[in-house]
Amino acid sequence: MFQNSDANFFKTSDNEQIFFSKNFSTINHSKPILVFNYGLVCSNHHWKFQAEYFDRKGYQILIHDYRGHFQSTGSHDVKKITFPQMAKDVSDLCAFVGIDKAVMLGHSMGVNICLQLAKDFPELVSGMILISGTFINVKDIMFDTNLMEFIAPIAALGLEKYPEIFKKIWASGGVNPLVREIIHTTGFNRSKVSREFIEIYLNRVGQLGADVFFQLFNEMTRQNITGSLERMNMPSLVMGGHKDNVIPNHLQRTLASLLPHSETYFMKDGSHVPQADFPDMVNERIELFLQQKF
């Protein structure tokens, strides 16, 4: 993802292996360290343009795979893939590589992980950059309706009753032209994001499996962090796209209003993944935030 990276694994206290990659050997405290946290059944591919840009700019970067995701272990015990555990993994990983302060970047569900880190490990989080996320129960608000409250249980029942068929269909999403078209149209700015980007995304969704999706979707419905937001005193930048069909802007603005030291930036014509739609604009705004606050 970036040049001169050092790929490695960190062993957790319960003996899972967490994959990580960093572009530094010793820490330079003159610039903030950036830790990237991706979204629901996403991957670090969603941070491609940001990781490359800030690597070129000389920022210290740490990327990782959550437990049960891609190169990390833990998929054998899906019930342990929880937000508190994932946040602890990130905190322990930071300690392992010598990071005592970092700016946490989160996209979509990665926003939930950043907020969990700020709640459980406030001493670690020096700032937050929160893109296209919310702290509100996603069953109530995703696509600005409560349809997911009905769709999610039905899909979960399908996985339970017909696991082999369901998993086969799930894994084939990346080669299904209809699925590609729906995702390209509803989740991204189709004129800005390439078909190749969508195919890579869907193929990686298929790699993770439906059980990980439903476990994390349920985590997003269970997280109760509202009462902790007012105590998150670190500088925060809440970002989004004006045409986000997944987590509408008014929910992102609500999050910003509850964080004591926050500012907002929304991209005209940006989708749920503005960092892929308009990477130059997003990168410049993030860099301005970093220069001003750190």
Order of alpha helices (4+ residues) and beta strands (2+ residues): beta-beta-beta-alpha-beta-alpha-beta-alpha-beta-alpha-alpha-alpha-alpha-alpha-alpha-beta-alpha-beta-alpha-alpha
